[in-house]
Each structure stands twice: as structure tokens, then as C-alpha cells.
Amino acid sequence: MLSQEVERLQNIEAEQASLGSMLLTPRAVYASVESLEPGDYYKTSHRKIYQLILELFNKNIAVDLVTLSEELQNRNELLDIGGTTYLTQLINSVPTPENIEFYNQIIKKRSNQRKIHNPTRSIMTINTINRFSNFLIPPPP
């Protein structure tokens, strides 16, 4: 049940296609900057990669495999995200960079679902604890 729930709240393939598209074409970077925030990505390494893409973009530095790898290496974070091998896999995972808006829509949709789901889950947990707290904590003497 929990694994199905987690899977429903993220789409790693869309995240990979989005990031890979940005490494392939500047148009994908422009489309993503307008619609996504780093926190929209589910996977931590994807958040890191996108944050760095935004930083490069804001400094008017071209975003591609070479520039991103170099900056990650300078920060000693390249291995944290899976190395150049993983960045290359991101590029190879892209069906077509022309669909960047669709990949980003999926990512945003799943991000919004997580935002709605997490507070609801916390409220449910609090209610459950309150309901059963009489059984967990003995009454004072």
C-alpha cells in the first residue's frame, strides 16, 4: 500500500526526461525555469541538479553535460548525483526534448499531490495518536 502511494506521488521517468531535455536544448531550460522549482522534483539528486541548472541559467552560463559536470565537480557534488554516467543516462532517457512542457506538467502535478497529501497524512496521524493515547500513556496517580 505504501509503495503504491509513494509511486503515485512521483514520476522519476518524467523527472529524468525533464532534466535530460534541459541538458540537450536551451529551450527546455527556458520552459522549465518558468514552471518548476527545485522542490517540485521528488528525487534529491534531481533537486540538486535542477538547482544547479537554475544557477547556471541565472549566470548566463550555457547548460549542458560539460558545464553541469564541471560545476558539480568544482563543488565536489558530482559523485553525489551519480557522476557523469548518471547525467549521460538523463540525456539518453529523453524520448524527445520537444515534450518538455508535458514532462514538467507531470512533475508539477505530482509535486502538488505530495503537498496536499503530506499535511493530510500528518493530520490523520495526529488524530490516530490522540484517539489511542489513553491506551499508551497510563493516567496520573
JONOR-V562847 format. One record per residue. N is the residue number from 1. RES is the residue in one letter. PSI is psi in degrees with one decimal (none if undefined). BURIAL is I if it has 16 or more other C-alpha atoms within 10 Angstrom, else O. Layout:
# JONOR-V562847
n=[N,N]
res=[RES,RES]
psi=[PSI,PSI]
burial=[BURIAL,BURIAL]
This chain:
# JONOR-V562847
n=[1,2,3,4,5,6,7,8,9,10,11,12,13,14,15,16,17,18,19,20,21,22,23,24,25,26,27,28,29,30,31,32,33,34,35,36,37,38,39,40,41,42,43,44,45,46,47,48,49,50,51,52,53,54,55,56,57,58,59,60,61,62,63,64,65,66,67,68,69,70,71,72,73,74,75,76,77,78,79,80,81,82,83,84,85,86,87,88,89,90,91,92,93,94,95,96,97,98,99,100,101,102,103,104,105,106,107,108,109,110,111,112,113,114,115,116,117,118,119,120,121,122,123,124,125,126,127,128,129,130,131,132,133,134,135,136,137,138,139,140,141]
res=[M,L,S,Q,E,V,E,R,L,Q,N,I,E,A,E,Q,A,S,L,G,S,M,L,L,T,P,R,A,V,Y,A,S,V,E,S,L,E,P,G,D,Y,Y,K,T,S,H,R,K,I,Y,Q,L,I,L,E,L,F,N,K,N,I,A,V,D,L,V,T,L,S,E,E,L,Q,N,R,N,E,L,L,D,I,G,G,T,T,Y,L,T,Q,L,I,N,S,V,P,T,P,E,N,I,E,F,Y,N,Q,I,I,K,K,R,S,N,Q,R,K,I,H,N,P,T,R,S,I,M,T,I,N,T,I,N,R,F,S,N,F,L,I,P,P,P,P]
psi=[-48.7,-40.3,-35.8,-39.2,-46.3,-43.9,-36.3,-24.0,7.0,159.1,92.6,-36.3,-41.0,-39.8,-44.4,-43.4,-37.9,-51.9,-41.8,-39.4,-39.8,-29.3,-16.3,-33.5,135.5,-32.1,-37.2,-35.0,-47.5,-44.0,-36.0,-39.8,-34.7,-21.1,-17.8,153.1,157.1,-38.0,-11.3,-23.7,137.5,-45.8,131.1,-43.2,-33.6,-36.8,-44.4,-46.4,-46.5,-38.9,-42.5,-37.9,-44.1,-42.6,-44.9,-45.3,-46.2,-21.1,8.3,36.1,132.0,140.5,117.0,-177.5,-42.2,-50.0,-39.3,-45.0,-43.6,-45.8,-40.3,-40.1,-43.3,-31.0,2.1,37.2,0.9,-45.1,-28.5,-31.1,1.1,3.7,-177.0,-25.7,-44.9,-39.6,-39.1,-38.7,-36.9,-45.4,-44.0,-16.1,-5.2,115.4,-49.4,131.0,-15.3,-18.9,20.4,-40.4,-37.4,-41.4,-44.3,-35.5,-41.6,-45.8,-45.9,-41.4,-47.2,-37.2,-45.8,-38.1,-40.0,-39.7,-38.4,-41.5,-42.6,-47.5,-37.1,-44.1,-40.0,-42.3,-43.2,-40.7,-43.5,-44.4,-41.1,-43.9,-45.1,-39.7,-36.4,4.8,-28.5,-29.9,-22.5,-35.3,121.0,146.6,152.1,150.8,none]
burial=[O,O,O,O,O,O,O,O,I,I,I,O,O,I,I,I,I,I,I,I,I,I,I,I,O,O,O,I,I,O,O,I,O,O,O,I,O,I,O,I,I,I,O,O,O,I,I,I,I,I,O,I,I,I,O,I,I,O,O,O,O,I,I,I,I,O,O,I,I,O,O,I,O,O,O,O,I,I,O,O,I,O,O,I,O,O,I,O,O,I,I,O,I,I,O,O,I,O,O,I,O,O,I,I,I,I,I,I,O,I,I,O,O,I,O,O,O,O,O,O,O,O,O,O,O,O,O,O,O,O,O,O,O,O,O,O,O,O,O,O,O]
